[in-house]
Amino acid sequence: MTANELECVGDAVYANVLFTERIVRIDPVTGAVTATVDASGLLRGDELVPGSTLNGVAAVPRTHQFLITGKFWPKMFRVVFVPA
């Protein structure tokens, strides 16, 4: 797994997994992955172009929300990560 675009939030680090549609939450003390977010399906098939991939995660200050976007994505999404 290659982590890309790291975001520190509280006592966790969030990162997208390079060339996938996954975001992981990492315990910075142990390096263990403590949660996985499936970000696939956010874009319609006709919005994807060659080279499109998840490539950005940023916490929205003073909220439980995140902004996620990708390379060659035409949109940015404001989301809340919730347990399945």
C-alpha positions in Angstrom: 0.0 0.0 0.0 1.3 3.4 -0.9 -0.2 6.2 1.1 -0.7 9.5 -0.7 -2.1 12.9 0.4 -1.9 12.6 4.2 -4.2 14.6 6.4 -3.7 14.7 10.2 -7.0 14.9 12.2 -6.9 14.7 15.9 -5.0 11.5 16.8 -5.3 9.9 13.4 -3.9 10.3 9.9 -6.1 9.9 6.8 -4.5 9.0 3.5 -5.8 8.0 0.1 -4.2 4.8 -1.2 -2.4 5.6 -4.4 -4.1 4.5 -7.6 -7.2 3.2 -5.7 -10.5 4.7 -4.6 -9.8 4.0 -0.9 -9.0 6.2 2.0 -7.5 4.7 5.1 -7.3 6.0 8.7 -3.9 5.2 10.3 -2.9 5.2 13.9 0.3 7.4 13.8 1.8 5.6 16.9 1.5 2.0 15.6 1.2 2.6 11.8 -1.9 0.3 11.8 -4.8 0.9 9.5 -7.8 1.4 11.8 -10.5 2.0 9.1 -11.0 2.0 5.4 -13.3 4.2 3.3 -14.6 3.1 -0.1 -14.8 6.2 -2.2 -15.7 4.4 -5.4 -19.0 5.2 -7.1 -18.9 9.0 -6.3 -18.5 9.8 -10.0 -20.7 8.5 -12.8 -18.9 6.5 -15.5 -19.2 9.3 -18.0 -17.4 11.6 -15.6 -14.3 9.4 -15.5 -11.4 9.9 -18.0 -8.2 8.0 -18.4 -6.0 8.6 -15.5 -8.8 9.6 -13.1 -8.0 8.5 -9.6 -8.8 9.6 -6.0 -6.1 12.1 -5.1 -7.1 14.4 -2.3 -8.5 14.3 1.2 -8.8 17.3 3.5 -10.5 17.8 6.8 -13.0 20.7 7.1 -12.0 22.6 10.3 -14.3 22.4 13.3 -16.5 19.8 11.7 -16.5 16.0 11.2 -16.5 16.5 7.4 -13.9 15.9 4.8 -13.4 17.2 1.2 -12.3 14.5 -1.2 -11.5 14.9 -4.9 -9.3 13.3 -7.5 -6.9 13.7 -10.3 -9.0 14.7 -13.4 -12.2 14.6 -11.3 -14.7 17.3 -12.3 -16.1 17.5 -8.8 -15.1 17.8 -5.2 -17.3 16.1 -2.5 -18.0 17.1 1.1 -18.5 13.9 3.1 -18.7 12.5 6.6 -17.1 9.1 7.2 -19.5 6.8 9.0 -19.2 3.2 10.1 -20.8 0.7 7.7 
